[in-house]
Amino acid sequence: MPVRDAARTSILSRNWRYIWSSLPHLVLNKHFFPDIICNNPLYAYTLVSVISDILLLHSGTILKFSLYIPNIHYDWDLHVTQWLLFLSRNGKKELNLDNQNVKSYKLPSYVFSCPELTHLKLRNCICKLPEAFVGFRSLISLQFEKMAFAANIFGTLVPSVPLLETLNFSGCTGIEHFNIHFPKPKTFVATDSRNVESISFQSTSNLTMICIALGKKAENPGLHSTINLKKFLENLPRILKICFDGFFLKLLAAGSIVVPWVLSIPFNQLKHLVFAKLRFDDVDQMSCVLCLLRSSPNSKKLCITASAVRDHAVEPVPRYLEALGCMYQQSNQL
């Protein structure tokens, strides 16, 4: 039940007056404060007061806490830090901090001293793992959006999240190497990630969905010699869904001496392929796409979005796509 509705039940009976204060899930998202936004000119002060009162009156364990920080000129840091300190002593299992403010929030170190966390989602925060970080031994899902990392996070995270299944990075900075060798990941997403120099997968036999959309120019010299298409893809034996953008496909081609006609180990379980922002006038991108299609005999769904073709597009690509044997097998299950 939403917190607002739960609090309203206190007027129905004396015996129910304080039941709402033991609610284990506190979801204080943007839908929690609509009338405050519309009716109260001192929105920020009222918001801080409401949240502080809810936490002060709460009794029992808070298993899930979701907090929305609006984009309004106000110094939120002190209040958010106090709320997180309270929660760090309360046995929480899920934390979602959605910072929509222009200013990034610097996470306090005690956020990382909650070994019982199972789901962690952070947006627009500055993150530096403490030296004494013991890890999230129970963490299953980790989502970072518009995060700024002070140092490469993977060297500390890898041995510290043995149960991690979902790893999502969107618009993050400060990560140069995506070295994914967690024992149990099922989903990996990296979108709009700048300054990436290498991406590798090891011991990821459980990975079933991968999405890499760099969303930037392919002329990044750091990536040209670090990602070999054949080695990269053959470390994904159980993959069910692949989503790559044209920029990443260009880099895969650049990291290979020759794009293979077909992979030596086919993706027999791959069902869903998504290619975004493809340039049909780019031989490198189309070579990678066709290699993946030829290596996925059981694919059932193909989704393509294309970038606009340049005015000075050259002819080799149409000739390449129309060549005899370009797709020597039929996609009968598509």
C-alpha positions in Angstrom: 0.0 0.0 0.0 1.3 3.5 -0.8 2.6 5.4 2.3 0.0 8.1 1.9 -2.9 5.7 1.8 -1.5 3.7 4.7 -1.2 6.8 6.8 -4.8 7.7 6.1 -6.0 4.4 7.7 -5.0 5.9 11.1 -8.3 7.8 11.2 -10.4 4.6 10.8 -9.8 3.2 14.2 -7.8 3.9 17.4 -6.3 0.5 17.1 -5.0 1.3 13.6 -3.6 4.7 14.5 0.0 3.7 14.3 -0.1 0.6 12.2 1.1 2.6 9.1 4.3 3.6 11.0 5.5 0.0 10.7 5.2 -0.2 7.0 8.3 -2.1 5.7 8.3 -0.5 2.3 8.7 3.3 2.1 8.3 4.4 -1.5 8.7 8.2 -1.5 8.8 8.8 -5.2 7.5 11.7 -7.3 4.0 10.3 -7.1 4.1 10.7 -3.3 4.2 14.5 -3.3 2.0 15.8 -6.1 -0.2 18.0 -4.0 2.8 19.5 -2.1 4.3 20.5 -5.4 1.1 22.2 -6.6 -0.1 23.8 -3.4 3.0 24.7 -1.2 5.4 27.4 -2.2 7.9 26.1 0.4 7.9 22.8 -1.3 11.5 21.8 -0.4 11.1 22.6 3.3 7.8 20.8 3.5 9.2 17.8 1.7 12.2 17.5 4.1 9.8 17.8 7.1 7.5 15.1 5.8 10.3 12.6 5.1 12.0 13.3 8.5 8.7 12.8 10.3 8.0 9.5 8.5 11.4 8.1 9.5 11.2 9.5 13.0 7.8 7.9 13.6 8.7 4.6 11.9 8.9 1.5 14.0 10.3 -1.8 12.9 12.4 -2.8 9.9 12.5 -0.8 6.7 13.1 -3.4 4.0 12.7 -1.1 1.0 13.4 2.6 0.7 12.9 4.6 -2.4 13.6 8.4 -2.4 13.0 10.9 -5.1 15.0 14.1 -4.9 13.4 16.8 -7.2 15.3 19.3 -9.3 14.8 22.3 -7.1 17.3 24.8 -5.7 17.9 23.5 -2.2 20.8 22.0 -0.2 19.6 18.4 0.1 22.9 16.8 1.1 22.7 17.1 4.8 19.2 15.8 5.0 19.7 12.9 2.7 22.9 11.9 4.5 21.0 11.8 7.8 18.2 9.7 6.3 20.7 7.3 4.9 22.5 7.0 8.2 19.2 6.1 9.9 18.5 3.5 7.2 22.0 2.0 7.4 21.0 0.9 11.0 17.7 -0.5 10.0 18.4 -3.6 8.0 17.2 -2.4 4.6 17.4 -4.8 1.7 16.4 -2.4 -1.2 17.6 1.1 -1.7 16.6 3.4 -4.6 18.0 6.9 -4.6 16.6 8.9 -7.6 18.5 12.2 -7.6 16.9 14.5 -10.2 18.7 17.6 -8.9 21.4 19.3 -11.0 23.9 18.8 -8.3 25.3 15.3 -7.8 25.0 13.8 -4.4 28.2 12.5 -2.7 27.4 9.1 -1.2 28.5 8.6 2.4 30.7 5.6 3.0 28.2 3.9 5.3 25.9 3.2 2.3 28.4 0.5 1.5 28.3 -1.0 4.9 25.0 -2.7 4.5 25.8 -6.4 3.7 22.1 -7.3 3.7 21.3 -5.2 0.6 19.8 -7.2 -2.2 18.8 -4.4 -4.7 20.7 -1.1 -5.1 19.7 1.6 -7.6 21.4 5.0 -7.6 21.1 8.0 -9.9 23.3 11.1 -10.2 25.6 10.4 -7.3 29.4 10.6 -6.8 30.6 7.2 -5.7 33.9 6.1 -4.1 34.1 2.7 -2.5 35.7 2.9 1.0 39.0 1.1 1.5 37.4 -1.1 4.1 34.6 -2.2 1.8 33.6 -5.7 2.7 31.2 -6.2 -0.1 27.5 -6.7 -0.8 27.3 -10.5 -0.1 23.5 -10.6 -0.8 23.3 -8.1 -3.7 21.3 -9.4 -6.7 20.6 -6.3 -8.7 22.9 -3.2 -9.1 21.8 -0.2 -11.3 23.8 3.0 -11.7 22.5 5.9 -13.7 24.5 9.1 -14.4 27.0 8.1 -11.7 30.5 9.6 -11.3 33.0 7.1 -10.0 36.2 8.3 -8.4 38.1 5.2 -9.4 37.6 2.0 -11.4 34.8 0.2 -9.5 35.3 -3.3 -10.9 38.5 -4.1 -9.0 36.7 -3.8 -5.7 33.3 -5.0 -6.8 34.2 -8.3 -8.4 35.1 -10.3 -5.3 32.4 -8.6 -3.3 29.1 -9.4 -5.0 29.0 -13.2 -5.5 25.3 -13.4 -6.0 24.9 -10.5 -8.5 22.6 -11.2 -11.4 21.8 -7.8 -12.9 24.3 -5.1 -13.6 23.2 -1.9 -15.3 25.3 1.2 -16.2 23.7 4.2 -17.9 25.5 7.5 -18.6 28.2 6.8 -16.0 31.7 8.4 -16.0 34.9 7.3 -14.4 34.8 3.7 -15.7 37.6 2.9 -18.2 37.4 -0.9 -18.1 34.3 -3.0 -18.1 35.9 -6.2 -16.9 32.9 -8.4 -16.2 33.8 -11.7 -14.5 31.1 -12.1 -11.9 30.1 -15.7 -11.3 26.3 -15.4 -11.7 25.4 -12.4 -13.9 22.3 -12.8 -16.2 21.9 -9.3 -17.5 24.5 -6.7 -18.3 23.6 -3.2 -19.7 26.0 -0.4 -20.5 24.6 2.6 -22.3 26.0 6.1 -23.0 29.2 5.2 -21.1 32.0 7.6 -21.9 35.8 7.1 -21.6 35.6 3.3 -21.9 38.9 1.7 -23.0 38.1 -2.0 -22.8 35.2 -4.4 -22.4 35.7 -8.1 -21.5 33.7 -11.0 -20.3 35.1 -14.0 -18.4 33.4 -16.8 -16.4 30.0 -15.4 -17.4 28.4 -18.6 -18.6 25.1 -17.6 -17.1 24.8 -14.3 -19.0 21.5 -14.3 -21.0 21.1 -10.7 -22.0 23.7 -8.1 -23.0 23.1 -4.5 -24.1 26.0 -2.2 -25.1 25.1 1.1 -26.7 28.0 3.5 -26.3 26.1 6.3 -27.9 29.2 8.2 -29.0 31.5 8.5 -32.0 33.3 5.3 -33.0 36.7 7.1 -33.4 37.8 6.3 -29.9 41.4 5.2 -30.2 41.4 3.5 -26.8 38.9 0.8 -28.0 40.3 0.0 -31.4 42.8 -2.7 -30.3 41.1 -4.0 -27.2 37.9 -5.7 -28.3 38.2 -8.7 -30.7 34.8 -9.6 -32.0 35.4 -13.3 -32.1 36.9 -13.6 -28.6 34.3 -11.2 -27.2 31.3 -13.0 -28.5 32.5 -16.6 -27.9 32.6 -15.8 -24.1 28.7 -15.6 -24.2 27.6 -19.2 -24.7 24.1 -19.0 -23.2 23.1 -15.6 -24.5 19.4 -15.2 -25.3 19.3 -11.5 -26.3 21.9 -9.1 -27.7 21.5 -5.4 -28.2 24.3 -3.4 -29.8 24.4 0.0 -31.3 26.3 0.9 -34.5 29.1 2.6 -32.6 29.9 -0.5 -30.7 29.6 -2.7 -33.8 32.1 -0.4 -35.5 34.5 -0.8 -32.6 34.1 -4.6 -32.7 35.1 -4.5 -36.3 38.0 -2.2 -35.6 39.4 -4.6 -33.0 39.4 -7.5 -35.4 41.9 -8.1 -38.2 39.0 -9.6 -40.2 35.4 -9.8 -39.2 34.7 -13.6 -39.3 32.1 -14.9 -41.8 30.5 -16.9 -39.0 31.6 -17.7 -35.4 33.1 -21.1 -34.8 30.7 -21.6 -31.8 27.1 -20.7 -33.0 24.6 -18.9 -30.7 22.0 -21.7 -30.8 20.1 -20.2 -27.8 20.1 -16.6 -29.1 16.5 -15.6 -29.8 16.4 -11.8 -29.9 18.8 -9.4 -31.7 18.5 -5.7 -31.5 20.7 -3.3 -33.6 20.4 0.4 -32.9 21.5 3.4 -35.0 23.0 1.3 -37.8 24.6 2.9 -40.8 23.7 0.8 -43.8 26.5 2.5 -45.7 29.1 1.2 -43.3 30.8 -2.0 -44.3 32.2 -2.7 -40.8 28.9 -2.4 -39.1 27.1 -4.5 -41.6 29.8 -7.2 -41.5 29.3 -7.6 -37.8 25.5 -7.7 -38.1 25.7 -10.4 -40.8 28.2 -12.4 -38.7 25.8 -12.3 -35.8 22.8 -13.3 -38.0 24.7 -16.2 -39.6 25.8 -17.4 -36.1 22.2 -17.3 -34.7 20.3 -20.0 -36.6 17.4 -20.1 -34.1 16.8 -16.3 -33.8 13.1 -15.4 -33.6 13.1 -11.6 -33.3 15.2 -9.0 -35.1 14.8 -5.3 -34.4 16.8 -2.6 -36.3 16.8 1.1 -36.1 18.9 2.9 -38.7 20.8 6.2 -38.8 20.3 8.5 -41.7 22.5 7.5 -44.7 25.1 10.2 -45.6 24.8 12.0 -48.9 28.2 10.8 -50.0 27.4 7.1 -49.2 29.5 4.7 -51.2 28.4 1.7 -53.3 30.4 -1.2 -51.7 27.8 -1.9 -49.0 24.8 -2.5 -51.4 27.0 -4.7 -53.5 28.2 -6.5 -50.3 24.6 -7.1 -49.1 23.4 -8.3 -52.5 26.3 -10.7 -53.1 25.5 -14.3 -53.7 25.7 -16.3 -50.5 25.5 -13.2 -48.3 23.1 -15.1 -46.1 23.6 -18.7 -47.0 21.0 -20.1 -44.6 17.4 -19.1 -44.1 16.1 -17.7 -40.9 13.2 -20.1 -40.7 12.3 -19.2 -37.1 12.4 -15.5 -37.5 
